[in-house]
Amino acid sequence: MRTARLFILLCLIGCGPAFSQAQTLYSTAFDGPPFVDGSLPGQDGWISTNSPETPGLAIVQSAFNFSPPRSVRIDAALTTLSNWWWKPLDHAVHASAAAIQIDFRLYIDRNAGSPSTLWGIDVYDGSLPFTRRVTAVAVNASNELLVWDNLNFVNTSVLVTPNHWNEFRVFLNYATGQRNVAVYFNGVRVAYRQAFGQGANDLLADVDFYHVDAGGNDRAYFDDFSVQALADADGDGLPDNQDACPNTQAGDLIDPNGCSTLDDDGDGVLNDADNCPQTPACAVADSAGCPFDSDGDSVMNGCDNCDTVPNGPNEDNQADADGDGRGDACDVCPFRRPGDTTGDEIVDGRDAQLFVRILTGGMGTPDETCACDVNEDTLVSEADIPGFVTLLLNQ
């Protein structure tokens, strides 16, 4: 844990006006000026908490980098203590720019031998008297990617290739009711909605290069480091300039493109694409998520027991005397279910006898005859046999 600085207190008492639009808080590839080859602390305002016995671990150098001519190399501390290097930001997060985007590239050189415990970044707030961790993203000695979640690291099970430049993007979502983190690794989202550290406030103090050694003798390189405060109108944690669905409902889970993964009305159209987000569960929806009413009787298709015959929205209008799911207004046999020639609500051998008799030209009552018209084409014919047999066997 690192002690808060006096200017954090001053900012909490009265910072300048908060920005309401995209703002680059810091961006560098460690190229000159102001950077030159040499120790990182002291250049462009960078600060370090190097372990006292191992000063000068972070070096701006031009021998190896991702984007020429320079990057920062940090050598293992050969100590069990943690080490941080940071540029003070002290940014008061504003509601209209509540998404913080952190980008960096990291190369962990494992060729030297024993791996360090952690390499990554560590983000702190402006709490007093000690700053609190907002989040941390780090690679452990087994090359597994870890992300901070409230009080502990969680293992994403993502393997970070050593001896290779890897790209990281971290989103901090400060929106009301959110306060969580998403992590993208080489363009793929690998962590989502990990909680801010417990008690973290809305002053972004700094984003640190972070190293825990515990006996390692490897090294890491950092390059293309930037921190931005970006507008996020829907508060989903993905800035507007990268959000394919900038009007996602508050609290919805989102996919990596910023679009809702939820379908609140269950119509098969996800919330962000749904023009009718309260479609009744029984209704059939079109591709825009809206129900339709073929017969114009104010009862939506799927809910209407007569889709092509107007029979109204009231209970009596939707009457279905035989309970077969087809309303009386369009049921050619409103008082008998298909196949139930005897009206006893089952299809059995007695119904089969009547069916054969009427099919072969015998006489039957109107209800008996319409019950034999299983396919409801107004005729009792051989075309009704398959349907009748199915009803008989399914009793």
Buried (B, 14 or more C-beta within 10 A) or exposed (E): EBEBBEEBEEBBEEBEEBBEEBBEBBEBBBBEEEBEEEBBBEBEEBBBBBBEEBEEBBBBBBEBBBEEBBBBBBBBBBBEBBBBBBBBBBBBBBBEBBBBBBBBBBBBBBEEEBBBBBBBBBBBBBBBEEBBBBBBBBBBBEBBBBBBBBEEBBEBEBEBEBEEBBBBBBBBBBBEEBBBBBBBBBEEBBBBBBBBBEEBBBBBBBBBBBBBBBBBBBBBBBBBBBBBBBBBBBBBBBBBEBBEBBEBBEEBEBBBEBBBEBBBBEBEBBBBEBEBBEBBEEBBBBEEBBBEBBBEBEBBBBBBBBBEBBBBEEEEBBBBEBEBEBBBBBBEBBBBBBBBBBBEEBBBEEBBEBBEBBBEEEEBEEBBBBBBBBBBEEEBEEEBBEBBBEBBEEE
